[in-house]
Amino acid sequence: METNAFGPLLREARQRALLTLESLAEASGVSVRAISDMERGKSLPRQATLGELMDALDVDEEQRRRLVAAARPGTRPVPRQLPPDLAVFRGREGVLAQLRALEDRAAAQGGHVVISSIGGMAGVGKTALAVHWAHQMSERFPDGQLYVNLRGFDDLGKPLDPGDALGVFLRGLGVPSTDIPSATEQRGALFRQRAATLRLVVVLDNARDAEQVRPLLPAAPGCLTVVTSRNQLLGLAAADGATPVGLDVWTPEESLAALAARIGAERCAAEPEAAAELVHLCGHLPLAVAVVGAQLGAEPRLPLRVAVAELREARPRLDALSADDSSVDVRAVFSRSYRALGPATARFFRYLSLHPGSAASAQAAASLAGLPMTQARGHLRELASASLVSRDAEGRYVLHDLVRAYGAELAEHHDDDRLGALDRLLSYLHHNAKSANVHVTQQFRSGLPDDPAAGTVHVTIDNRADALDWYRQEEQTAAAALRAVDEPRLQRRRIDVALEWVSYNETTGRWPEEIAATRIALDAALGLDDPVAVERSSHNLIRALIETGRGDEAGGLIETRLPYLSRLPAEHRTGAERRASWVCSKLERHEEALGHARTALTIARTLGRPDELARALLELAFKVSDMGENQEAVALCEEALPVCRDTGERRFEAMAWGTLGVARLGLDDLDTAVDDLKKARHLFGETLDVYNEAETLDNLATVHQRRGATEEARACWLEAAELFAGLRIARAAEMRARAEALGP
């Protein structure tokens, strides 16, 4: 879709909804000018803004897909990762003046400043203040804003790893996933290099400790870094030059101003004593005042004195936000907002609180609740209106840690089907990954049955861009679900998610994530004593270790895997033997590799499956060529080629030509070898098999070198190095060294 198509689509949707620019602005919270700029093609919306517009327009799912696709920028934009600023932000004038003075002083000295919001309890408004100030400062930092929630106090999961946060920043700065290093230290170095000449605002929200923050500091004189945390982070102040800024609860005046901004100054003035008592019962905690204000705003006729009475009587307390003043009962605030929800939305909220990650897509939320998207979006709008959820810069829905803890408490005391909800979430992550994999790479087939649980949302994925967008949207959810969902009855689903996501992880070079996922899957498979799952999971883990230069760690895994091979059903055994042959070959255990390849072919000849026969022929051909038996390799490839053509297996036809090229190299038939390898490379390129295209370039370089064509050899090795590096595979260094050995 053309990049200028978004404006006409937005205008068409607005006109179909019978809305003017002004009425759409009022319904969505997006300014008239911004909407006008979008319709005239002068700008594209951020994800969060796009979500607000689509919700206000009440478009159907097909229109949503078209608008989302049209809003996808054609070139890397300046990162705008900050969540939206609160329209009802009030108070904090003293702190804001202090922050402005710090920035003015730092700018005059040509430096940057790190602000650590310390001594602030949960819900005190650290994030709101940081985001508000960052928006105020954004004009001084024209190269964009970076934001990440470090989840330092996430009760249902671990704090965000600094390496994962750096991945978010690097992608925001336009670094392709395949160019992002796997190690945190290398990611940090690349981030500092990219930020060195930029003027950026960087917001590190909800940090656990200084060690989590340090790798994320840009250390560039043109960057402003803001850190929020419940902890004091004194080490950051002492060692890294951070300027501590304490944030306490609001003053009574600030609390009343914030409440009036939400429910109207006239209403507060009509019952001044009740309004003052309300904010006092909230402990002047910004989060509590926001929730109570949102609920009262939805009930304009409710007397404030009635709300006061209900807050006084509500029990028990939300322990995490209790204070010395016994009248402060934030659980009562949450409870009142929750009880005002319709029954269906209340049930949806309880299910949403089971989401294991920090942010949920609308599709994941709908799957948890087992609802159609239209209903789920309606519930999410109601929850957002009640200030029980917010939206991040990507348009996902965020439950504050304490609100989620409250929802989890509720879920424990209702008859909700927690097992069914988590089953649907894992099913959603598996089922849609299977659909996405059709477009991500043509070589991958998990072979897993597609049996989505009833109520699982199906996402329409039409092309590779859609597929990668969906994967990126659910990366954190998949990782969190694999870690956190340890229900014994859901182990099969966890295994399926890990085995289906291997395609995305390998294609984008997410090897650390693949290692973590497959370790979880292998443990689950061993617990189930499932030979097929043990073999598949262990192979994926071994491969990830080999490709990242950690093959020395694979020995014990090979021994764990071997006893399960003989227990596999025949239809799985040939593939397992082929995979075992590949592993042994990579670890230079060539006799074992040859034995596994011969076993695979023996079994394949009994199955009556041409596709398995072709694969087994090629695996053995490659192995006997390794052992110097090149005539046998040629014969095996010539047997395999017509089978590949008959079955339409173009990727395996490519493998046949590639192996023929290697065998003819061994027979010193160099001209024919070049022709065969060029055919292989062409087919691997067509089938999006980057890994084997790089392998073929390595072999082609060797043939060119033997022919004395040094320049051609060097070019092939450099291109192979680039392809391997894009997949973050350790062999890239070997390819580069071979090219350099040939001279400039």
N, C-alpha and C positions, 0 to 999 in steps of 0.2 A: 504493500500500500504506500502511496506517495506521502512524503512528509507534510505536504501542504493540505492533506485531506481532512485533518482534524477540524479546522474551522467550519467548513460547510456541514460536516456531520453534527457538530455541536449546535449550529444554528438551526439545522433541520429538526433536531431533537427538541430544542427549545420551542420552536414554532408548533411542533406537533403537540407539545404539552400546553400550548396556549399561554405561554409565559412571556412577559416582556423582559428586557435586560434587567430592569429594576426589580421585578418580582422574583426572577431567578437569583439575583444577588441576595435578596432578603431571605429566600428559602435555603440557600446554600451556605451563606456566610462569606462568599467570595465577592470581591468588589465589582461594581459595574465596569470599571475601567479594565480590570483584569479579564473579565469575560469578553468584553469588546475586543481587546487585543487578541484573545484566542480565536474569536470568530473571524477576525480579519487576517489570521495567519501570522501575526507578529510574535506569538509566543505559544509554547506548549505547557500544559499543566504538570505540576508534580503529581505523584501518585495519590497523596492524601487529598490534594485539591480535586483531582479527577474523581475520586470516590465521593466527595461531598457533592459535586455537580451531578453525578449520575444518580445519587440517592435523591436529590431534590427533583430531578427530572423523572424519577420513577421509571427508568427505561427497563426493557426486558433483557434477558440474558444475551440474545443475539446482538442487540444494540450495544450492550456493554462490551462485548468482544470486539466489535468494530471500532468503538471509541478508544478502547485500550490499545488496539493495534495501531490506530492512526496517531495516538499520542506518543508512540515510541520514537524517540529522536533519531535522526539519521547520523548525527555526529555526536561525539561525547560532549555533554553539556557541562557547564560549571556546576560542581556538586552543590545541591541544595537539600541537604539531609536533615536540616532542623525541623522538628515538629512545628506545627502552626503555633503562633503566639496566641495567648489567651486574650480574647476580646474584652473579657471582664477582669483583666489583671488590675489589681489595686494595691496601693501601699508600697512599702519597701523603699520609700524615697531616700531615707538615710543611707541604706545599704547601696542603692543605686548610685547615689552621689559619691560614696566611697569607691565604688568600682570604676566610675568614670574618672575620678581623680587618679586612680592607679593606672588606668590605661593612658590617660594624658601624659602622666609622668614617664611611663614606659615608652610611649611614642616619641617623646622629646629626646629620650636617651637612645633611640634607635633600637630598642629591644622588644622582647615579648614578655607577657606576664602570665603566670599560672595562678588561677584563683581556686582555692580549695574551700568549699563550703563545709565548715566543721561544726560539731556540736549541735547538729540539727536532727531532731527525731524524725521518724518516718512520717510523711504527710505534712511536713512543715513548709513545703513549697520550694524545695531546693531546685527541682527540675524546672518548675514554672519560672523561677527567678533567672536561672541560667539561660533558659531559652529566650525569655523576654529581653534580657540584656544582650544576648548574642544577636537577636534581631535588630536591636538598637544600634549595635556596632557593625552590622553587616556592610553598610556603605563604606566603611573604612577598610574593608577587607574584600576587594572585588573578585578575588579568585575563588570564592565560595565558602560554604560552611559544611563541616563534617560533624556528624553526631553518631554516638553509639551508646546504648544502654548496656552497661557492663554487668548488670544483674548480680551485683555484689551481695545482695541479701534476699535472693530468690529461694524461698523455702522449699520449692518443689524441684530444684535443680542446682547445678553447680554454677559458680560465677563464670562469666564468659571468659574464655581463654584469650589472652592478649593477641595471640596469633590469629584467632578468628576475627577479632576486632580490626586488626591491621588489614585482613582480607577485605572487610567492608570498606575501609578507607581507600585502599588501593583501587578497588573496583570503582569507587566513587570518583577517583582521580583519572579514570579511563584506562587503567591497566587491565588487559584481558586476563581472565582466570588462568589461562594456560601460561601466562608470564609471571604469575605470582609464585614466589618460592614457597617451599613447604615448611621450612624452619622459621620459627618466630624471629630469631635474630636477623636472618636474611630479609624477612618481610619488613622488620623495623628499619634496617639500613636502606631498603628501597623506598620506604615511606619518607624517611628523612631526606633522601636524595630528591624525590619528587617535590617535597614541600619546601626545599631550600630556597627557591627563588619565588615562592608564592606568598600571597597575603591571604591567609585563611583564618577563619574562626573554627576552633576545634572544641567540641563539647563532649567531655567524658563523664557520662551520667551514672550515678549509683555505683561508685567504685567501692571495692571491698577493702583494698589496702594500697599502699604506695607501690608495692611490687607489681600489682596488676596494672598500674598507671604508667610506670616509667617507660616501658617499651613503646608507649603510644604518644609520647611527647615529641612534637615535630622539631623542637630545639632550633627553630628558624627565627631570625630577628623580625620577620614580617608576619608572624603568626601569633594569634591570641588563643590561649588554651584555658578552658574553664572546666574544673573538676568538681563534681558533687559527690558527697559521701556522708553516711551516718557516722563514720569514724573520723577522728581528728586528722589523720594523715600527717602527724608531726614530722615523720621522716621525710615526707615530700617537701615540707617547708624548710627543714634543716639542710637537706642535701641537694635539693633541686631548685631552690629559690622561689618556692611557692609563697604566695601572700595569703595567710589565713583570713577568712572572713566568716565570722560566726553568724548563724541564722537561727533566731528564736521564733516562737509562735508570734502571731500578730498581736499588736496592741488592741485593746477594745475598740478604739476608733477605726483602726484598719479593718478589723473584723466586721464592724457595722457597715463600713463603706463597701466592703466586698459583698456582704449580704444584700445591701441596697442595690448594687449593680445587677444582681441576679433576680431580685423579686420586685424592685421598684422602690424608690426613695419614699413615695407617698405611703406605701404600705408599712414601712418601718416607722415613719413619723406618726402614723395613726395609732400604733401600739409600741411606743418607745421602750417601755419597761420589758415587754415580752420579747422584743427584738434583742435587747441587751442580754436577757436571760438565755435566749437561744444560743447566741455566740459564746456565752459563758459556759453553757452545757457542752458546747463543742470544744471547750478548752482553748478557744481562739486558734485551733488547728486549721490551717487553710484547707486541707483535704476534707475535713469534716464540715466546715462552713460551705464548701462548694457542693457537697452532696446534699446537705439540708436545703441550701438555696435552690438547687435544681429541682428538688421535690416540691418545695413550696411554690416555685415558679409554675409548676404543672398543676397546682391546686390554688388558683388565685382567690377563691372564696374562703379558704380555710383560715380561721382566725389564728394568729400567731400564738395566742395563749393555749389553744388546743394542742398545737405542736409542742409547746413547752411541757405540758402535762404528759404527753406521750413519751417524750424523751426522759423525763424524770422517772417514769414507771418501768421503762424497758429494762430487762435483764436477760441473760448475764452480760458481763463486760467483755469487751475485746481486749484481752490481756496485753497484747503487743502495744496498744496505745493508751493504756491506763497511766495515770499520773498521780502525784500526791493528792491532788484535789479529787475527792471521791465523787464529785458531781460531774467529772469529765468521763463520759461513757461513749466512746466512738462506735463501739459495736451497736449501741442503740441507734446511732445515726445511720449506720449501714442497714440495720434491721428495719428502720422506718422506711428507708428508700426501697428496700427489698419487698416489704409487705405492700407497698403501693403499686408494685408491678402487677400486671395481669398474670393469671396462673400459668399461662403458656410461656410468657417471657421469664417468669421466675424459674420455671423448670429449665428453660434454655440457659439461664444464668448459672444454675447449678452444674449443668453439663459443661459449660464453657470453663468453669473453674477447674475442671479436670485436665485441661490442656497443659501439657508438661513444659511448654516453651514460654518464652517471654512475650511473644506476640503471635496471634492466630489469624490466619487468613479467613475470609468469610466462608470459603469452601470447607476448610478444616473444622470451623466452628459448626457449620451445618451438619457435617458428618458426625461430629460428636453427639449432636442432638438427634440425628437421624431425620432431619427435616429437609424439604425442598429449599432451594436457594431463595425463592421469593419470600417464604415465611421467615427464614433465618435472617435475611437482611432487615425485615421489619422488626424482629426482636433486637437485633444489634442497634438499630436506630433508637429504639426505646431505651436500651441500656445506656447508650451514649447520651441521650437526653437526661437521664437520671444521674449522669456523671459516674456511672459504675464501670464504664469502659472509656478509653480514649483511642485515638488513632495515631500510628507512627507515620514517619515520612513516606513509607511505602504503602500506606493505606491499610495496613493490618491493624487488628484490634488488640489493645493492650489492657490487661487487668493490672492495676496497681498490686504490688505484693500483698498488701494487707487486705485489700478487697478480695483478692483471690483466696487468701487464707480464710476469710470469712465465708466465701462461697464453698470452699472445701469442707468447712465445718457443717454447713447446711446439708451438703451432699451426704455426709455421714449419717444424718438423722432423717433422711427421706428414703423412700423405697425406690429411688431411681436406679436404673440398671447401669451401674458403674462399669461392670464387665462388658456389657454391650456397647457402651460409649467408647471405651478404649479399643474394643475390637473394630468398631467402625473407623476410628482414627487410623489405626494401622492398616486396615483394609483400604482406606482412601490413599494412603501413602504408597501402597503396593499397586493398586489397580491403576492409578493415574501414571505412575512411573512406567508401568507396562505399556500404556498408550503412548507416553512420551518417547519411549525407546524406539518406537517405529521410525521416528524422525531424527533422533540423536545420532545414531550410527546404524548403518545397514548390516553390520557384522554381528551384532549382539542378539542372542536369543536366550532368554533365561530358561525357557522350557517349563516354567512354573505354571500351574493351573491358575486361571483367572476366575476366582470365586468371590467377588466382592460381597461383603455383608449387606443385608437389606438396610437401606437408608444411607449407603455410601454415596457421596456426591461424585458424579462423573464430570470431569472437566473436558471441554472440547479442545483438542489440540490438533491443529491443521498443518503445522510446519515446524521446522527446527527452531525458529525463534520462539514460537509459543512453548515448545517443549523445554527449552533452556530457561525461559522466563518462569515456567511453573516450578522447575527444579530449584532455581534460585530462591523463589518465594518460600519454598518449604524446606530448605536446607536445615535451618535451625530446629524446625519442628521434628524432622526425621531424626536428627541426632538426639534431641531431647527425649523423644518417644522410645528410641532404642535403649537409652540409658535408664529411663525412669519406669517404663512399663514392665515390671518384673512378675506380673501375675502368671503363675504356672500354666494356666489354661490358654494363655496367649503366646506361648513360646513359638508356635508354628508361624504366627503372623510376624513376629519379630524376625525370624529367619527369612521369611519371604521378602520383607522390606529390604533387609541387608543384601540379599541375593539380587533383587531387581535394581537397586540403586548402584550396583557395581558399574553399570554402563556409564552413568553420568560421572561418577567419581574418576574412572579411568580416562574417559574422554577429556575431562577438564583438568586432569592432573591433581585431583584431590586425594593424594595418596595417604596423608595422615588421617583424613576422615575415613577413608576406606579401611585402613588398618584398625581403627577404633570400632567401626561397624562390624567388621568380620570377626573380630575377637568376641564380640557379644554374640553374634550368630553361631560361632563355633561352640561356645560354652552352652548355648541353648540346645544345639544339635546333639552334643555329647550327653546332655541331661536327658534328652528324649531317646537316646541310643538309636538315632536314625542314620543308617549308613550313607544314604544319598546326601542328606544335609551335611553330615560331617565331611564327606569328601569334597563337596562343592565349597563349603565355607573354608575349609583348611587350604584348598587350592587357591582361592581368592586371597587369603591372608599371605600364603607363601609367595604368590606372585607380587603382591604389593611390597613385601619386604625385599624381594629380589630387585624390583624395578627402582627401589630407592637406595640400592647399594647396601642392603642389610641382609644379604643372603645367608650370612653366617648364623643368623638367628633362626633359620628355617629347618635346621637338622632335626630338632625335637618334634616339630610339627609333621615332618615326613614320617617319622616313626609312629606318631599318633595316628596318622592317616592310613598307613599300610594295612593294618588288620581289617579295616573296613572294606577294602577293595574286593576281597573274596566274598563278602556278604552282599554285594550289590546285585540287584536284578540284572539280567543279561542286557536289557536295553539301556541300562546306565553304565554297564561295565566298560564298554568300548570307549566311550567318552572319557571316563575316569582314567583308563589306561593311557589314553592319548595325553591327557593333562599331566599324568605322572611322568610320562616320557619327556614332555616339555620341561618340567621342573628339573628332572635329573640332568637333562642336557645343559640347562642354564647353570647348574651347580657343578658341571664337568664330571658328572658320574655317568660316563658314556655307555658303559656296558649295561648298567641298569636301564638307561634310557632306551637302548636298543631292545632290551627284553620286554619292556612295557609296550613298545611300538609293535613288536611281533605279536604279542598277546592281543593287542587291540585289533589287529587285522584278522587274526584267527577267529575272534568272536564276531567281527563285523561280517565275515563271509557267511555266517550262519543265520543272520538276522533277516535277510530279505529286504534290507533298506539301502537303496543306492546311495543316499546322502551319507550315511555312516560309513559305507564301504569306501567312498571317495575320500573322506577325511582320514580314514585309517591307512589307505594306500599312500597318501601324501605324508602322513606323519612318519611312516616307515621309510619312505623314499628319502626324506630329509635326514633321518638318522643313519641310514646305510651310507649316504653320501658323506656324512661326518666321519664315518669309519673308513672311507676310501673306496667303498664298493659302488663306484659311480655308474657302471653298466647296469647293475641291478636297480639303482635309483632311476635311471632313464626308463627302464622297462616299467617300473611301478608308476611313474608319472604318465607314460603313454597309455597305460591301462586306465588311469584315473581321469584323464582329460575328457574322453567321450561321456563318461558317467557324469562329470560335472556339467557338461553342456546339456545333457538330457534332463538333468534335474533343475537346471537354471541356477545352479550354485556359482554365480560369477566370482564371488570372493575366493572360492576354492579352486576355480579355474585359474585365478590369479596366482594362488599358491602353487598350482601345478607348473605354471610357466616359470615361476620364481625358483622352484626346486630343480626344474630342468636346467635352468641357467647355471645354478651352482654345480650340478653334476657335470655339465659340459665344460665348466671351468676346470673341474678336476680331471677331465679327459683332454684338456688343452685345446678344446674346440672353441676358441675365444670369440670368433665372429658370431657363431650361432648362439653362444652364451649371451652376448650383448643383445641380440634380437629377442631372445626369450625373456631376459630381465626387463627390457623396455616394455614388452607386452604385459608383464606382471605389474610393473609400476603403474601403467595406464589403468589397469583394471582395479588396482588397490585405490587409486585416486578416485575413480568413479564410485566405488562402494564406501568411500569415506573411512577407509581403514588406514589411518595415519601411521599407526605403529608398524604395520607390515610394509607400508610404503617406505618408511625409513630403513627397515631391514633390507629391502630390495636395493635401495640406494647404496647401502654399505657394500653389498655384494657386487653391484655394478661398478663401484669405485675400484674394487679389487681387480675386476676384469680389465678395466681401463689401465690400471697400473701395470698389469702384466703385459698389456699390449704396448706399453710405453707412452700412453696418452695421459701424461701427468696432469695437465690442466683439467681434463675431463674428470679424472679421479678426484682431484682436489675439490672440484665443484660439487661432485656427488657427496663427498664426505661432509662438506660444510652444510649442504642442504639436509643431510641426514641428522647432523648435529642440531640444526634448527628445529626439525620436527620432533626429535626426542626431547629437546629442551622445552618445547611447547607442552609436552606431556609430563614434564618434570621427571624425566627418567634419567637415572644416573649415567647411562651409556652415552649421553650427549658429550661428556668430557672426553671419552675415548674417541668418538668420531672427530671431534675438533683437533685432538692431538695428532691423529693420523693425517688430517689435512695439513696441519702446520709442519709436520715432518717432511712434507713434499716441497716446502719452501714457499715464498710469497708468490 
